[in-house]
Amino acid sequence: MGQAKQRGSREQRIAQAQERIEATRPEKLVCNGCGADVTTIHPVSTRGLAGIEAIWVGQCDCGQTTFAASGEPSAVQAFFDALGSDTELTLGSQRQDGSGHETA
């Protein structure tokens, strides 16, 4: 029996993957533009992004888009470097509870 089948049906594996992603959902993001709490946060597909566990994006009322990513530190840094190469972004870091905001 294949390894995937040992982990359950396709539906069960999808549910398990969604649960793993949901477990990384931050309580809030802190807007990199104005510092306001952003609580409407959506997951972004990480398919094809090796080393990235989850990406979350939120749109602040001020119009700034704020991202959060988790995974291997070098992969997360590469993700933010790629975002910053074609767009003007203000990058910051924070813990899952939204604290520890640092702008870079």
C-alpha positions as CSV (number, residue, x, y, z in Angstrom):
1,M,0.0,0.0,0.0
2,G,1.3,3.5,-0.9
3,Q,2.3,6.0,1.8
4,A,-0.6,8.4,0.8
5,K,-3.1,5.6,1.3
6,Q,-1.7,4.8,4.7
7,R,-2.4,8.4,5.8
8,G,-6.1,8.1,4.8
9,S,-8.4,8.8,1.9
10,R,-7.8,11.8,-0.4
11,E,-10.5,13.7,1.5
12,Q,-8.9,12.9,4.8
13,R,-5.5,14.0,3.6
14,I,-6.9,17.3,2.3
15,A,-8.7,17.9,5.7
16,Q,-5.4,17.1,7.5
17,A,-3.5,19.6,5.3
18,Q,-6.1,22.3,5.9
19,E,-6.0,21.7,9.6
20,R,-2.2,22.1,9.6
21,I,-2.5,25.4,7.7
22,E,-5.3,26.6,9.9
23,A,-3.1,25.9,13.0
24,T,-0.6,28.6,11.7
25,R,-3.3,31.3,11.2
26,P,-2.2,34.4,13.1
27,E,-4.8,35.9,15.4
28,K,-4.2,39.2,13.6
29,L,-1.6,40.9,11.4
30,V,-0.2,44.3,12.2
31,C,-0.4,46.6,9.2
32,N,3.1,47.5,8.0
33,G,1.7,50.9,6.8
34,C,-0.3,52.3,9.7
35,G,0.2,49.8,12.5
36,A,-3.5,48.9,12.8
37,D,-4.7,45.4,13.6
38,V,-5.7,43.5,10.5
39,T,-8.1,40.7,11.5
40,T,-9.5,39.6,8.1
41,I,-6.8,37.3,7.0
42,H,-6.9,34.8,4.1
43,P,-4.6,31.8,3.3
44,V,-2.5,31.9,0.1
45,S,-1.5,28.7,-1.7
46,T,2.0,27.6,-1.1
47,R,2.0,25.0,-3.8
48,G,5.5,24.9,-5.4
49,L,7.1,27.0,-2.7
50,A,9.5,24.6,-1.0
51,G,10.1,25.3,2.7
52,I,7.0,27.5,3.1
53,E,4.4,26.0,5.4
54,A,1.8,28.8,5.2
55,I,1.2,32.2,3.8
56,W,-1.5,34.6,5.1
57,V,-2.5,37.9,3.6
58,G,-4.6,40.7,5.0
59,Q,-5.8,44.0,3.6
60,C,-5.9,46.9,6.0
61,D,-8.5,49.7,5.9
62,C,-5.6,52.1,4.9
63,G,-5.1,50.1,1.7
64,Q,-1.8,48.4,2.7
65,T,-1.5,44.6,2.0
66,T,0.2,42.8,4.8
67,F,1.7,39.2,4.5
68,A,2.7,36.6,7.1
69,A,4.6,33.5,6.2
70,S,5.9,30.5,8.2
71,G,8.3,27.8,7.3
72,E,12.1,27.4,7.0
73,P,13.7,30.8,7.7
74,S,15.6,30.9,4.4
75,A,12.5,30.0,2.4
76,V,10.4,32.7,4.2
77,Q,13.2,35.2,3.6
78,A,13.3,34.2,-0.1
79,F,9.5,34.6,-0.3
80,F,9.7,38.2,1.0
81,D,12.7,39.0,-1.2
82,A,10.8,37.8,-4.2
83,L,7.8,40.0,-3.2
84,G,10.0,43.0,-2.7
85,S,11.8,42.7,-6.0
86,D,8.9,44.0,-8.2
87,T,6.8,45.9,-5.7
88,E,7.3,48.5,-2.9
89,L,6.7,46.7,0.4
90,T,7.3,47.5,4.0
91,L,8.3,44.2,5.6
92,G,8.0,43.4,9.3
93,S,8.0,40.4,11.6
94,Q,5.6,39.4,14.3
95,R,4.5,36.4,16.4
96,Q,1.3,34.5,15.8
97,D,-0.6,36.6,18.3
98,G,0.3,39.7,16.4
99,S,2.8,41.0,18.9
100,G,6.4,41.9,18.3
101,H,5.9,44.1,15.2
102,E,9.2,45.1,13.7
103,T,9.4,47.0,10.4
104,A,12.3,46.3,8.1
